[in-house]
Amino acid sequence: MNIQKITQKYLDIFPGDLTGNLQQRQTPNVLFSTVKPVGFERPKLLLFNTELSEQIGLGSFDDKDLSFLAATELPENVRTFATAYAGHQFGNWAGQLGDGRAIYAGEIKNTHGKTTELQWKGAGATPYSRSADGRAVLRSSLREYLMSEAMWHLGVPTTRSLSLVLTGEQVVRDMMYDGNPAPESGAVVIRTAESFLRFGHFELLSAQKDITLLRKLADFTVDSYFPEIKSEGSQKYRDFFTSVCSKTALLMSEWFRVGFVHGVMNTDNMSVLGLTIDYGPFSMLDSYDLNFTPNTTDLPGRRYAFGKQAQISQWNLWQLANALFPLVEDAGFLEKTLNDYSDRFWQEHDCMMASKFGFDQLVEGDEEFFTEWQTLMTELQMDYTLFFTELEKWEESVSVNDFFTKVSYSPASEELLSSLDRFLKSYSSRRSRNKVSIAESRMLMAKTNPKFILRNYLLYECIQEVNAGKSGMLDKLLDALQNPYQEIYPEFSVKRPFGYDDVSGCSMLSCSS
């Protein structure tokens, strides 16, 4: 691997705490602190993403590279650090937060000039660990590795995973925050992104009233990641905010398209590049439920439920707007942009939903059609992914009972079957208004609706197997998630078994997940 090509421009541009002191503390008016990873004596490679490594310019893996992947023996050019940021958590201002168990290696540039940031997750404590140990367990690490790669192959903007290494340590975690801690296998992941900059980085500097550094960070962000912005002065920051809003609206629409629930949409978990970031208590939808949240910490309020994600993203953008106001200096512009965000999201959403149904364009009445469908999905407890898989194949000759049995978590009844039958007739009537053939409509559905999603119960089974030293399930999931628009393994294209309904790590998770 081309580890010698890794650089750290962040350290050369911004003020930081260079002491290397890991004492957990406030670090005002700096954007980073230098840190040293803890190092692991018995690392063992579990997963390495060769395709990604080649793509970003690191090249192929050699056995001697394991020490880098485990953050254990690092060359002099790799100057490690953690960044400071703030955030609103569950709607409340939390003050300084920062990279609590993420440590940057820096960035690498490929032959096309594209730069990618690299950071370890689980390599030890930082000044921002907030009384935690900065380590990670295999359970959460494998979930992040697999889900971030699954999202990438689904076509959803996301961070990615380069490697997963077992550390050889046992790490104690209270998985459900219920007073029952237990030792688990330790692990460290290297994750990648064009940038890990969050809303919270800007919130921190604005809260500290360090406008000079806030402007410097905004200029760096625009110059590095928004090349389309050519404006100067306050207009530059207006254009930046507008672009962040657009990217966020698209991301929310993509989450709705594939049925992804993030679980903990705090402002410090929001990317200014519109990436899915920080995979914790996430879930893919099984039964369609706008009120579903996979995060036990999100109960009973369900602030981050599936159907509220767009609304919460707008709330988070309000907080970013407040942070950028000293640069934008135009409250009217910010307010209008935020009010327009709802329209922007629903435009993205409705076009996306039309594609899911195989409609070549939106027509009058589609909004009511989508609302009718939502009501049906909820009342009949139908599986979100399987519904569209069956709808893509549906012919009027198909038995309504057969359709229902494949997609619903409810027992069949005459009333429910009649509701589904009426909807399918309504769908047939709406599809007839297309200007394209049924075959073309199905092609549109096929590239919009995944056949495979990484359900939590599959992740649970995989983690159990890997902990037992087996890799069969892991190999299958890696194959399936790289081809989500094909049905490679029919056994994965089924409803979640009822036996997993109340199993921790399947239906409900905690922020330690």
Steps between C-alpha positions, in 0.01 A plus 500: 500500500611854424492610863792737442270713279264584785506869601321718757414839348258565787793519742686749283203733446314520830596572861516195723616363832833336418581369849375147440331517839213248510340645812136550420434872510372810323729624220375850414594678178669202337366258242704195593723334755789271418455152646677167500302181429516245779660225290407132508735207557302221327313653205335270246359614167137407446402713199687708244331694220744452211279680247474809719870498586597501133240762420618755757870456422618279786560201277508132588537348847814326622540316831730775628210747465306337783674720758365809321148361475513431875647847573788329677828584327475818294758668276613854580289654221179385672435769760186389681235736639138535609274794418286713727136570422179572687138406445137474596415153629132400507415867456715633784824694479781271616795737466841366400496138385766399247648175370460278804616176340605616154863585426610645168789355301467784251413501131629336183474615139446258212636530146197704396568761768205401720571519873358256756522530878585198717418449864507213745198433717581315821875570522494662842398802705530865400445824694140478371415148623283634784603244765496211250793284389491578127491132411243312292363146501467253215120521511479873424805498273366224277163674484665824384730330249222301335230767511714781360603274212139389449390862476777575252389220270137611537611836359444698821759771589705360789833460670668171417705232676854399407582235759392323816762362738445296814712654775547189714353685800180457693298821534223532758174651373147537639327436167149604606595750774312280748772444759624172355849566356684208340836449327500491119767456235675828420539628145613804305365621165657737252228704338536741210324806362575796282461689826367426848408865564173526693246768582649486848842627388338829403274506805800478732682801358185710479411419862853604601451823298825428320382654173848520350548125534141434392565694179826314445324162538218604265750624240696175525183294464374688196840510328563129566160339447271742315693593182178613334481799737687792340343789692680715755417681824176419682349361178754219517360386835141535376582275207670257737194477724269460201713213372504327840120523507474346152738217585312430825162493325633249248645286780169492686320397181754222447450375856126485428562320171685207657328507841797604714452629855809669644384490861699792644482809277673740735661802332844356572399199286410712196749534214533832316566293186166322532650163591356232726740511792537325838330161481373420848144386590389497135253268333346426165121489502332165523129572541418848366456730799557876495530494882768233510821584683767234563666698780398422858639840603245662266204366698232595580513822295619339174667825393705316238230267367503403131224741403652793689846494343433772243343723766796446733748571222330837452526568874868413486547736206347777714782441747759514222339821375535652846866401503566653157304820561810704598634428149175518302372811680155465345231352722236538230701290255559226754135491601379482140752228412389294798133550421568396141673186624171323559394557138841386380477178700147417388596558136786251543274263694210499253727448198668216688166340588385525139810304397435238770154442352632502144329825404687685225386838632292659773139577409210665676368279777829329580527668840166348599609165354817498712300589812255218428794262462654610832173433679474158338858405589445593863161334541610177330845497667672433172873463454637811328761331279304183421190700403683665211672174404159339459343807340768503232396145398127551555247411233125528538484121488708471820303387805451781752539245777839388364619859478381573853658188648844586360509858628275539807583438866127481580277192475282512190137609531229576248513869593879530454497304174225724366703811589802364314289398201351851472845656517645272233215592268567867575868442423417331170285796402775749593768301317290509185558877488871442436639596162734200515426129476450273798838342423668842517310578818634182657853589393465830686374316808783246478772764521321700773386226738760273661438126511739464794530717809725440799238430762597513867416137560743401223769714661420339834538148357823601328648646820410182690676288238813718483526496880493121472785504247285431192491705178232341282228756577747789473613388153141474381405842633803661337396346170136599537562860611724559197209400274193642675288531185528128431354209694813288543393328821122438510526410870579868572195625306249406766322669786681532830426184703265566790747336736719810475230748601627557854865401463747774599704594197220409257194712568643755744853624559680756714747771410779255591391282209 
